[in-house]
Amino acid sequence: MGIAFGICFVTGLISHVHQNPPAWLDVPSRPVWAYQLTQGLHVATGIASIPLLLAKLWTVYRRLFAWPPFPDLARLLERLLLVPLVAGAVFELVTGLLNIVQWYPWRFAFPVAHYRVAWVLVGALLVHLAVKAPTARSVTGRRRRRPDAPPEAAPSPERRAVLAGVAAAAGAVTVATVGQTVAPLRAVSLLAPRDPALGPQGLPVNRTAAAARVAPKALDPGWRLLVAGRLRLSMSDLLALPQHEVELPIACVEGWSASARWGGVRLRDVLDLAGVPPDRHITVVSLEEGGYQTSPVGPSAARDPLTLLAMRVRGEPLHLDHGYPLRLIAPNRPGVQQTKWLSRIEVSS
């Protein structure tokens, strides 16, 4: 369980940096599948941690009722330290699971709360390990027996059964859900909350044009893309530029990912046309108001030849729910930052 929580924490930090990059950081755009891998691993490991945590709590809950509950100050402090550890673990796994199925029965911002509690959980886990270090050393010390010492008792059948059951449960929930990321397992992932093949043009949609309330603006014949505050491009202008096609995945924070062939103009060509220096950070802005309206793009992604202002997917004009008239598609990037319904591109000073 400690290893699983460590994987979740590291991959979660990677996702946080992608979505909230510091001003000084240029997030690399390669390899193109990096975010797809880390976020798929984050969600799959988080789901596998649920039976691990339940089994751990089941094996220790009886000790909570030991009498006297606090025989000394050291035991009292140890018990108090368990509160952020257990509460943090339950909070992270429950809210993470509900986020995967996109059910939010709370009023707080999930990304902010999930990120902050992760630090509390990891801190509590490290303190717990430090407190238990003497016990761990004494156990390993007993295992360094003299050659003439009597043999230790073999693990009981009950313990073996519990370990086997927990391993089987963790494996089962992983196989039953990881197909939303690992395509070969899609047929057996019966509990996966999302089938990446379902949706307009064979791609899922998290937020529709109706939900974002952008349809009138997106379908307006007078739509223009404003670049760096000085260049206005119509759809005809964009179609007159050199066209390119790339194969890139959309990888969502909920753990699903799907690859498609996208067509459009390279972002770097549009930036060059507007005279934007190559080292500038930019921000793409959506017609949508609120939510993920803006998305930062560092020089690596902005100048990557695979980064497109896409107008087509799989040989067809973009469906309105996939970002018509124009969306961003770039390598190694969260799905929420593959901004749809573009209205303008701003350049950092």
C-alpha positions as CSV (number, residue, x, y, z in Angstrom):
1,M,0.0,0.0,0.0
2,G,2.9,2.3,0.7
3,I,4.3,1.7,-2.8
4,A,0.8,2.3,-4.3
5,F,0.4,5.6,-2.4
6,G,3.9,6.6,-3.5
7,I,3.1,6.0,-7.2
8,C,-0.2,7.9,-6.9
9,F,1.6,10.8,-5.2
10,V,4.3,11.2,-7.8
11,T,2.0,10.8,-10.8
12,G,-0.4,13.2,-9.1
13,L,2.3,15.8,-8.8
14,I,3.2,15.4,-12.5
15,S,-0.5,16.0,-13.4
16,H,-0.6,19.1,-11.1
17,V,2.5,20.6,-12.7
18,H,1.0,20.0,-16.1
19,Q,-2.2,21.8,-15.2
20,N,-0.6,24.5,-13.0
21,P,2.9,25.0,-14.5
22,P,5.1,27.6,-12.7
23,A,5.9,30.7,-14.9
24,W,9.6,29.6,-15.1
25,L,8.9,26.0,-16.2
26,D,8.6,24.9,-19.8
27,V,6.8,21.5,-19.6
28,P,8.4,19.2,-22.2
29,S,6.1,18.0,-25.0
30,R,7.9,14.7,-25.5
31,P,7.4,11.8,-25.3
32,V,3.9,12.3,-26.6
33,W,2.5,9.5,-24.5
34,A,4.0,10.5,-21.2
35,Y,0.9,12.1,-19.7
36,Q,-1.2,9.2,-21.0
37,L,1.0,6.8,-19.1
38,T,1.4,8.7,-15.8
39,Q,-2.3,9.6,-15.5
40,G,-3.4,6.1,-16.5
41,L,-1.0,4.7,-13.9
42,H,-2.3,7.2,-11.3
43,V,-5.9,6.1,-11.7
44,A,-5.2,2.4,-12.0
45,T,-3.0,2.4,-8.9
46,G,-5.5,4.5,-7.0
47,I,-8.3,2.0,-7.7
48,A,-6.0,-0.9,-6.8
49,S,-5.3,0.8,-3.5
50,I,-8.9,0.6,-2.4
51,P,-8.9,-3.2,-1.5
52,L,-5.4,-2.7,-0.1
53,L,-6.6,0.0,2.3
54,L,-9.7,-1.9,3.3
55,A,-7.6,-5.0,4.1
56,K,-5.1,-2.9,6.1
57,L,-7.9,-1.3,8.2
58,W,-9.6,-4.7,8.7
59,T,-6.3,-6.2,10.1
60,V,-5.7,-3.4,12.6
61,Y,-9.2,-2.1,13.6
62,R,-9.3,-4.4,16.7
63,R,-6.4,-2.6,18.2
64,L,-8.4,0.6,18.3
65,F,-10.5,-1.0,21.1
66,A,-7.6,-2.2,23.2
67,W,-7.8,-1.2,26.9
68,P,-6.5,1.1,28.2
69,P,-6.6,3.0,24.9
70,F,-3.7,5.3,25.8
71,P,-1.3,3.5,28.3
72,D,1.3,6.2,27.9
73,L,2.0,9.5,26.1
74,A,3.9,7.8,23.3
75,R,0.9,5.6,22.5
76,L,-1.4,8.7,22.7
77,L,0.7,10.6,20.1
78,E,0.8,7.5,17.9
79,R,-3.0,7.2,17.9
80,L,-3.4,10.9,17.2
81,L,-1.1,10.6,14.2
82,L,-3.3,7.9,12.8
83,V,-6.1,10.4,12.3
84,P,-4.6,12.4,9.3
85,L,-3.2,9.1,7.9
86,V,-6.4,7.2,7.9
87,A,-8.7,10.2,7.1
88,G,-6.4,11.4,4.4
89,A,-6.2,7.9,2.7
90,V,-10.0,7.5,2.8
91,F,-10.6,11.0,1.5
92,E,-8.1,10.6,-1.4
93,L,-9.5,7.3,-2.5
94,V,-13.2,8.2,-2.2
95,T,-13.0,11.6,-3.9
96,G,-10.7,10.2,-6.5
97,L,-13.1,7.4,-7.3
98,L,-16.0,9.8,-7.5
99,N,-14.1,12.1,-9.8
100,I,-13.5,9.2,-12.2
101,V,-17.2,8.7,-12.5
102,Q,-17.7,12.5,-12.6
103,W,-20.0,12.7,-9.6
104,Y,-19.3,15.6,-7.2
105,P,-21.6,15.6,-4.2
106,W,-19.6,18.4,-2.5
107,R,-19.0,22.1,-2.9
108,F,-15.3,22.3,-2.7
109,A,-13.0,22.3,-5.8
110,F,-11.9,18.7,-6.3
111,P,-8.4,19.3,-7.8
112,V,-7.4,21.8,-5.1
113,A,-8.7,19.6,-2.2
114,H,-7.3,16.4,-3.7
115,Y,-3.8,18.0,-4.1
116,R,-3.6,19.5,-0.7
117,V,-4.8,16.4,1.2
118,A,-2.3,14.4,-0.8
119,W,0.5,16.3,0.9
120,V,-1.1,15.8,4.3
121,L,-1.4,12.1,3.6
122,V,2.2,11.7,2.5
123,G,3.4,13.7,5.5
124,A,1.4,11.5,7.9
125,L,2.6,8.4,6.2
126,L,6.2,9.4,6.6
127,V,5.7,10.3,10.2
128,H,4.0,6.9,10.8
129,L,6.9,5.1,9.2
130,A,9.3,6.9,11.4
131,V,7.3,6.1,14.5
132,K,7.2,2.4,13.5
133,A,10.8,2.2,12.5
134,P,12.0,0.8,15.9
135,T,9.3,-1.9,15.7
136,A,10.4,-2.7,12.1
137,R,14.1,-2.9,13.2
138,S,13.2,-5.2,16.1
139,V,11.3,-7.5,13.7
140,T,14.1,-7.7,11.2
141,G,16.6,-8.2,14.0
142,R,14.7,-11.2,15.2
143,R,14.9,-12.7,11.7
144,R,18.7,-12.6,11.8
145,R,18.8,-15.8,13.8
146,R,21.9,-17.7,14.9
147,P,22.5,-21.0,13.0
148,D,21.6,-23.0,16.1
149,A,18.4,-21.0,16.8
150,P,15.0,-22.9,16.5
151,P,13.2,-22.4,13.2
152,E,10.5,-19.7,13.1
153,A,6.9,-20.7,12.7
154,A,5.6,-20.7,9.1
155,P,3.0,-18.1,8.1
156,S,-0.5,-19.3,9.1
157,P,-2.9,-20.5,6.4
158,E,-5.2,-17.7,7.5
159,R,-2.6,-15.1,6.8
160,R,-1.7,-16.6,3.4
161,A,-5.4,-16.6,2.5
162,V,-5.8,-13.0,3.4
163,L,-2.8,-12.0,1.4
164,A,-3.9,-14.0,-1.6
165,G,-7.4,-12.5,-1.3
166,V,-6.1,-9.0,-1.2
167,A,-3.8,-9.6,-4.2
168,A,-6.6,-11.1,-6.1
169,A,-9.0,-8.3,-5.3
170,A,-6.5,-5.6,-6.3
171,G,-5.7,-7.5,-9.5
172,A,-9.4,-7.9,-10.4
173,V,-10.4,-4.3,-10.0
174,T,-7.3,-3.2,-12.0
175,V,-8.1,-5.6,-14.9
176,A,-11.8,-4.6,-14.7
177,T,-11.1,-0.9,-15.1
178,V,-7.7,-0.3,-16.7
179,G,-9.2,-1.0,-20.2
180,Q,-10.1,2.7,-20.5
181,T,-6.4,3.3,-20.8
182,V,-4.9,0.0,-22.0
183,A,-6.8,-0.7,-25.2
184,P,-6.0,-4.5,-25.4
185,L,-7.9,-4.9,-22.1
186,R,-10.9,-2.9,-23.1
187,A,-13.0,-6.0,-23.7
188,V,-12.6,-7.4,-20.2
189,S,-12.7,-4.0,-18.3
190,L,-16.4,-4.4,-17.4
191,L,-16.2,-1.8,-14.6
192,A,-14.3,0.9,-16.5
193,P,-16.3,4.1,-16.1
194,R,-15.6,5.3,-19.6
195,D,-15.3,3.5,-23.0
196,P,-12.9,5.7,-25.0
197,A,-14.6,4.5,-28.2
198,L,-18.0,6.0,-27.4
199,G,-18.8,9.6,-28.4
200,P,-19.1,11.8,-31.4
201,Q,-16.6,10.8,-34.1
202,G,-15.5,7.8,-31.9
203,L,-14.1,10.0,-29.1
204,P,-15.5,10.6,-25.6
205,V,-16.7,14.1,-24.5
206,N,-16.5,15.3,-21.0
207,R,-18.0,18.8,-21.6
208,T,-20.5,19.3,-24.4
209,A,-21.0,22.6,-26.3
210,A,-24.4,22.8,-24.7
211,A,-23.0,22.5,-21.2
212,A,-20.3,25.1,-22.0
213,R,-22.9,27.4,-23.6
214,V,-20.7,28.1,-26.6
215,A,-22.8,26.9,-29.5
216,P,-24.0,30.4,-30.7
217,K,-20.5,31.8,-30.7
218,A,-18.9,28.7,-32.2
219,L,-21.4,28.6,-35.1
220,D,-21.3,32.3,-35.8
221,P,-20.0,32.9,-39.4
222,G,-18.2,35.9,-38.1
223,W,-16.0,33.9,-35.8
224,R,-12.3,34.9,-35.9
225,L,-9.2,33.7,-34.1
226,L,-7.3,36.7,-32.6
227,V,-3.6,36.0,-32.3
228,A,-1.3,38.1,-30.1
229,G,-3.8,41.0,-30.2
230,R,-3.0,41.9,-33.8
231,L,-3.8,39.1,-36.2
232,R,-7.3,38.0,-36.9
233,L,-7.8,34.7,-38.8
234,S,-11.1,33.4,-40.3
235,M,-11.7,29.8,-41.0
236,S,-10.8,30.5,-44.7
237,D,-7.6,32.1,-43.6
238,L,-6.7,29.0,-41.5
239,L,-7.6,26.6,-44.3
240,A,-5.3,28.6,-46.7
241,L,-2.3,27.9,-44.5
242,P,-0.3,24.6,-44.8
243,Q,-2.3,21.7,-43.5
244,H,-0.9,18.9,-41.4
245,E,-2.1,15.7,-39.8
246,V,-0.8,14.1,-36.6
247,E,-1.7,11.0,-34.5
248,L,-2.1,12.1,-30.9
249,P,-3.9,10.9,-27.8
250,I,-6.3,12.7,-25.6
251,A,-5.5,11.7,-22.0
252,C,-8.0,12.7,-19.4
253,V,-7.5,13.2,-15.6
254,E,-10.2,10.6,-15.1
255,G,-7.8,8.0,-16.4
256,W,-9.2,7.3,-19.9
257,S,-7.3,8.0,-23.1
258,A,-8.0,7.7,-26.8
259,S,-5.9,8.3,-29.9
260,A,-7.0,9.9,-33.1
261,R,-5.7,11.4,-36.3
262,W,-6.1,15.2,-36.2
263,G,-5.8,17.7,-39.0
264,G,-5.2,21.4,-39.0
265,V,-2.5,24.1,-39.0
266,R,0.7,24.0,-36.9
267,L,0.5,26.4,-33.9
268,R,4.1,27.5,-34.6
269,D,3.1,28.5,-38.1
270,V,0.3,30.8,-36.8
271,L,2.7,32.2,-34.2
272,D,5.3,32.9,-36.8
273,L,2.7,34.6,-39.0
274,A,1.8,36.9,-36.0
275,G,5.5,37.6,-35.4
276,V,5.6,35.9,-31.9
277,P,9.2,35.2,-30.7
278,P,10.0,31.5,-30.4
279,D,10.8,31.7,-26.6
280,R,7.5,33.2,-25.5
281,H,4.9,31.4,-23.3
282,I,1.4,31.7,-24.7
283,T,-2.1,31.2,-23.4
284,V,-4.9,29.8,-25.5
285,V,-8.4,31.1,-24.6
286,S,-11.7,29.4,-25.2
287,L,-15.1,30.9,-26.1
288,E,-16.3,29.1,-23.0
289,E,-16.6,31.4,-19.9
290,G,-15.4,29.9,-16.7
291,G,-14.2,26.3,-16.2
292,Y,-11.1,25.6,-18.2
293,Q,-11.4,28.7,-20.3
294,T,-7.6,29.4,-20.5
295,S,-4.7,27.0,-20.9
296,P,-1.0,27.9,-20.7
297,V,1.3,26.6,-23.4
298,G,5.1,26.7,-23.0
299,P,7.6,27.2,-25.8
300,S,8.3,23.4,-26.1
301,A,4.7,22.6,-26.8
302,A,4.0,25.7,-28.8
303,R,6.8,25.1,-31.2
304,D,6.5,21.3,-31.4
305,P,5.6,20.3,-35.0
306,L,3.0,17.9,-33.6
307,T,1.0,20.8,-31.9
308,L,-2.0,21.7,-34.0
309,L,-4.8,24.1,-34.1
310,A,-7.1,21.3,-35.2
311,M,-10.1,21.7,-37.5
312,R,-10.6,18.0,-38.3
313,V,-10.5,14.7,-36.7
314,R,-10.4,11.3,-38.5
315,G,-10.8,13.1,-41.8
316,E,-14.0,15.0,-40.7
317,P,-14.7,18.5,-39.6
318,L,-14.7,18.7,-35.8
319,H,-18.0,18.0,-34.1
320,L,-19.3,20.9,-32.1
321,D,-18.8,18.9,-28.9
322,H,-15.1,18.3,-29.9
323,G,-14.3,22.0,-30.2
324,Y,-15.6,23.3,-33.6
325,P,-14.5,25.6,-35.1
326,L,-11.0,25.2,-33.7
327,R,-9.3,23.4,-30.8
328,L,-5.8,22.8,-29.5
329,I,-4.2,19.4,-29.8
330,A,-0.7,18.9,-28.5
331,P,1.6,16.1,-27.3
332,N,2.1,15.1,-23.6
333,R,-0.8,17.2,-22.4
334,P,-3.9,16.7,-20.1
335,G,-7.2,16.5,-21.9
336,V,-8.5,19.5,-20.0
337,Q,-5.7,21.6,-21.6
338,Q,-6.5,20.5,-25.1
339,T,-8.7,23.6,-25.2
340,K,-11.8,23.6,-27.3
341,W,-13.7,26.4,-29.1
342,L,-10.7,28.6,-29.4
343,S,-11.2,32.4,-29.5
344,R,-7.8,33.9,-29.1
345,I,-4.1,33.3,-28.4
346,E,-2.4,35.6,-25.9
347,V,1.4,36.1,-25.6
348,S,3.1,36.6,-22.3
349,S,5.2,39.7,-22.0
